[in-house]
């Protein structure tokens, strides 16, 4: 019992000293009817893990929209510098996405087929963190869907985040 209590206290104390961030992609919200929220947990000064969730509310008939209706993306980031305020990073992500793809049928008509797939991809970006905890970041990258023939081959991951570090 003492070992279990010691492990629990050690685990809780490690969470107390860790840096964490919550962010929203303001570019997706302003340009497209899409919500993309992220949570990031720092493992060390130069690496972090996170989870991003994208929900697309734009109509299928829109000229410019994400192909995905939703995407959950766990990711790992490595920061290339240890500057407290400005930092550049590389990211590896796994995007579990779902959506609908337009398929042409005989007679010039079309139908939408639903798909769910997983994309593996890379991202590069930069981030500014103010002394008060305000976070602004920009990133861009691509992933490749791996399993379904109904899904789109390329999955974009790009945006401008604003958030708070605590």
N, C-alpha and C positions, 0 to 999 in steps of 0.2 A: 504494500500500500504506500509506503514511503517513497519507493522508486516511482510509482505512478504519479504521486503528488509532485515530486521533484521534476519529472518530465513535463507535467502540465504547467508548472510555474516557469520553467525554462522556455517552453514554447510561447507562453503569453508574454514573457519579458522580451523575447526576440521580436514580437510584433510591435511592441511599444516603441522601439527605437527605429523601426523601419520607416522609410519614406514611401508615401502612397500618393497617387494622383487620381482625380476624377476629371474627365474632359468631355466636351461635346464638340462635334465637328460643325462649326458655324457656317462654313462654305456650303456644305450639303443642305443645311437648313434654310439658308438664304437663296441659293441658286435653284435647288431642286427640292421637292417636297419629300425630303429624306431625313431621318433622324439617325445619327451615328454617335453612340455614347461609348466611352472607354474607361476602364479602370486599369491602373498600372501599379505594380508593387516592385520596389527596388530590392534586389538581392544583394547588390554591392554598389559601390560608387560608379561602376562602369557597366552594369548589366541589370536588366529588369525583365519581368514577365507581366503579361497583361491579357485582358479580354476586351474585345470590341464587339458591339452589337449594332447592326445596321438594319433599319426598317424603312422600306421604300413605299411612299404613299402617292407617288406620281402615277398618273393614268398610263396605261399601255400605249395609248395613241399619242403621247407626248413626243415631240421631236427629239428631245434630249433627256435621257433618263438612264439609270443603272438597269442592266438586264435582270439583276437579282431582285427578288421581292424582299428577301431577308438574308442576312449572313451573320454568323457568329464566328469570330476570328480570335482564337488564342494565338499569342505571339511571344517571341523572345527578342529583346533588343540589346544590342551592345553599343555603348557610347564610346566614341573614339578619343575624347578628351575628358579631362577631369575639371574643366572650368565650371565654377559654381553657377554662373548665369547663362552662358551660351554653350550649347553642346550639339554635336552632330552624331547621328546614329545610323546603324544598319539594322534591319529587322528581318526575321524569318517568320512567316505566318502560315497557318492552316485555316483556310476560309471554308467553312461548312455553309453552303449556300443553296437556296431554292428559288425557283422562279418559273416562268412560262416562256416557251419559245414558239415563235410563229412558224408553222409548217405549211407550205403550199401544197394544195391537193388539186386534182384534175378540175378543169373548167375555170382556172384562175381564182378559185376560192382558197381560203386558208382556215386553219384551226390552230388553237394554242395547245401545246402539250406541256404538262407540268414535269419538272425535274427537281432532283436533289442531288448535289454532288459535293465534292471536297476539292479545294484547290490548294496547292502548295506554291508559295511565292516569296518574293523578296521586296523590301522597301528600303529607301534611303530618305533621310529627313534631317531637320534641324529643330531645335527647341530653345526657347528663352524662358528662364525661370526668374521672376523678380525676387527680391529679398523678402517680400511679404507673402510669397507663395503663389502668386498669379502665374499661370503657365500659358504660353502661346507657342504653337508648333506647326510646322508644315512638313508634309511627307508625300511621297509618290512611289508607286511600285506596281508590279504585275504578278499575277499568279496564274497557274494553269490547272484547269479542271482535269481530274484524273480518271473518273470512273464511268460517267454516263455519256452515251452518244447523243442524248437529247439536249444536253446543256451546251452553253457557249464555251468555246475553248479557253478564252482569256477572261480573267477576272481582274478588274482594276481595283486598286486600293490607294486612294489619294484623298487629301483633305487639308484643311486648316483648323486645328483644334484650339479651343480656349478652355481653361480649367483652373483647378486649384490643387496645390500640393500641401499635404498635411502630414 
